[in-house]
């Protein structure tokens, strides 16, 4: 029972830590910041780009920074479970 409580605490600590992580990607003046849980924190657009180009770059930024967040989440989860990447 105590082991389960410790595991739950580790998971809660992991979730809290991921929420504090900040990852950002900037391409052509368009910037996306997300936290380690892959939640968008902020988006900055570049008004000098066309609407279509902003959409394209925004999509690219979100995809790249989300991928980075997934890697961090996997690494942190592996640390808790004792696995190594």
N, C-alpha and C positions, 0 to 999 in steps of 0.2 A: 504494500500500500504506500509506504514511504517513497519507494522508487517511482511510483506513478506521480506522486506529488512533485518530486524533484524534476521529473520529465516535463510536467506541465509548467513548472516555473521556468525551466530552460526554454521551452517553446514561447512563453510569454516574453521572456527577456529577448529572444531572437526577434519576435515581432516588433517589440519596442525599438530594438536596435535598427532594424530595417526601416522603420518609420523615420528614423533620424538621418539615415544615409541620404546623400544628395548626389544625383548623377545628372550631368547635363551634356547636351549635344547641340552644337551650333554649326549651321551650314548656310552660307550666303546671307548672313545676318538674321536668320530665323533660329531662335533658340528655344529648346524645350528642357525643362528641369523636372525630374521625377524623383520620388523617394525610392528606397530599396524595396518597397512593396509594389513597385511599378504603378504608383498613383501619380498622376500629373500634378506637379506643384505650381508650375508657371509656364506660360508660353509667351514669347515675344516674336512678333512678326516684323518683316522688313517691308515698309510701305513702298519702297522703290521697286519691288518686284511685282509682276502682274499677279492677278488673283490665281491664275492657273499655276504659275511658278511657285507661289507661296504654298499652295495646296500640295504640290509635288514635294517641295523641300520639307514641309511640315510632316508629311507622311514618312519621309525618309528619316528625319530626326527622331520621330516617335518610335519607329521600328528599331533603329540602332540603339537608342538609349534603353528601350524595353529589353532588348537582348542582353545588354550589359547588366541590367537589374536581375534578369533571370539567372545569369551566371553567378552574381553575388549571392542571391537567395540560395542557390544550390550549394555554393561553397560554405555558407554559414550553416545550412542544414546539415551538411556533411560533417562539419566540426562538432555539432551537437551529437550526431549519431556515431561519431568516431571514425567515419570514413575519410579517406584522403583523396583529393583530386589533384 
